[in-house]
Amino acid sequence: MKRRLLYLLVAGLFLFIVTPLHAQRWGVKTNVLYDATSTINLGVEVGLAPKWTLDVSGNYNPWTFSDYKKLKHWMLQPEGRYWLCERFNGHFFGLHALGGEFNLSNLDLPFGTFSALENSRAQGWFAGGGVGYGYHWILGNHWSLEAELGVGFIHANYKRYECEHCGELLGRAHKNYLGVTKAAISIIYIIK
């Protein structure tokens, strides 16, 4: 799985390198919803054609909180976007993939998403994809605000442990999830 994610990252970087940079617009962004969970995140979006862009974001959370609560993870999320008017302005639709690794414990996630985590720890990997809709507001010459919501599918393979920081292996498991796969309110700096 790590090899697949590496290939995905290299393919995304290759597209950035081979795309002609003249007359292109780039955006550098941070998702404030991820910031609120203390997840370090950075996204880059590049114009590919008058109505197409490629957005790639990376997220990393290395922290352990009080009572051994963990939301440790890293995630890569590339997305191709089609803009209804012009790129970096107005409505857009996206097709995204996502993948990464996690180490979670003592969490009470909403809607019973991962109920096994309330009194144990899970460590593993995940991959998935989905579709999204968003809107981009231009605030000034270089600053913008964007909101997006995406739905899709995620598959996770993990090992489950008895307690938060130690304990015996309780077993291996997998989980399939269908629902929200992307939620973003992003602050963007546009580089012309």
N, C-alpha and C positions, 0 to 999 in steps of 0.2 A: 504494500500500500504506500509506503514512504517513497518508493521508486516512482509510482504513478504520479504522486503529488509533485515530485521533483520534475518529472517530464512536463507536467502541466505548467509549472512555474517557468521552465526554460522556454516552452512554446510561447507563453505570454511575453516574456522578455524579448524573444526573437521578433515577434510582431512589432514591439516598440522600436527595435533597432532597425528593421527593414522598412518601416513606414517613413516616407520622406517627411522631414521636419519643417520644410518651408511651408508657410501659410497654414500650418496646423495650430490648433489650440490645445493646450494641455491644462488639466486641472489637478491640483493637489488638495486632498480633502481629509477631514476627520469626521467620524460618526459620533455625535454627542451622546447617543443612546449607549454605545459601547463604552464611551468615556465614563458614563454614570455607573458602570459596573466595574470600574478601575481597569478596564481592558485597554491596553495600548493599541492604537490602530492608526493606519495610514493607508490612504488610497490614492491611486493615480489614474487619471482618465485621459485618453488621447483621442483626437478626432481622426477617423479613418476615411470618411467620405462626408459629403454635405449633410447627410442625415444619419450617419453611423458613428458610434464611438465604442471604444473598448475600455472598460473600467476594471481595475484589479485592486483589491484591497487585501491587506494582511492584518491579522489581529493576534495579540499575544497577552496572556494574563498569567504571570508567574507567582501570584500572591497566595498565601494561606492566611485566612482571617481568624478572628477569635473563635473559640470552641471548635477548632480544626475544620472550619468551613473552608472548602476549596472550590474554586471555579477555574482551576488551572487549565489552560488550553492554548493551542495555537491553531490558526485557521487561515486558509487562503481562499479567496472568493473572486474569481474572474466573472465578468458579465459583458456580453455583447448587447448594445443598446440601439434601438431604432427610435429616432426623434420625429414627431409628427410635423413640426414646423422647421426648425433648424437645430443643429446640435448645440448643446449647452443653453437651451432656452425652451421653456414650456414643457409639454407632455412628452413622455417617452415610455416605451415598453422594453423590457429586458429579458434575456435568457441567461441564467447564471448557473454556475457549478460551485461546489464548496467541498472542502475536505480539510482534515487536520487530526490532531490527537488531543485527548483530554485526560484529566485526573481530577475527579469530582468527589466530594464527600460532604455529609451533613447538610444537604440542601433540600429545601422544600420547594420544588419547582411548581409553577402554576399548572392547573388542570391535570394534576397527577401524571405529568409528562414522564417522569423518571422516578417513581415512588420508591424504588429500591435504594435511593440515595439518602433517605432520611436518617438511617442509622448504620450506614455502611459506606464503602468507597468503591468507585468504579474507575477503571483505567483502561483506555483503549483508543481506537481510531474511529473516524466517521467519514462518510462521503455522501454526496447527494447533489441535487439540482432542482431548479424550479424556474418559474416565470414571475416577472414583477411589473409593477406599474409605478411611475413616479412623476414628480413635477419639479422643475428647476426654476427658481426665481433669481433674476439678476438684481443685485443690490447696488452695484457700482461698476466702475471700469474693470476691476479685478476680482471683486468679491461676489459670491453667490450663496444661496441657500437651496437645499434640495431635500425632498422627502420621498421615500420609496417604501413600498410594502411588497413582499414576494411570498409566494406559496409554492410548495413542492414536496419532495420526498428526501428523507435522510435514512441511511442504513448505518448502524453502529455495531461494532464488535468490541467486546470488552471483557476484562477479568473483574470479578467482584470479590472484595475483601471484607473481612469481618468488622474491622474498625477503621477509623480515619487515618491513622499514621502507622499502623502495624497490623497484626492479625493474620490469620491463615486465609489462604485462598479458598473462597466458597465455591468457585466454579467459573466457567466461561459461559458467556451468553451473547446474544445479539438483540438488537431492538430496531424495529422499523417505525418511522415516524412520518406522518402525513400532516402538513399544516404550514405554519409560518416558517419560512426558511431565510427571510431577510426582512429586517426592519431598520430603517435608517433615517435620521435627520442629520444631514451633513453640512458643515461649513466648508466652503470651497474657495481656494485662491486660484484664479485663472491666469495662466501664463500665455500671452499672445505671441 
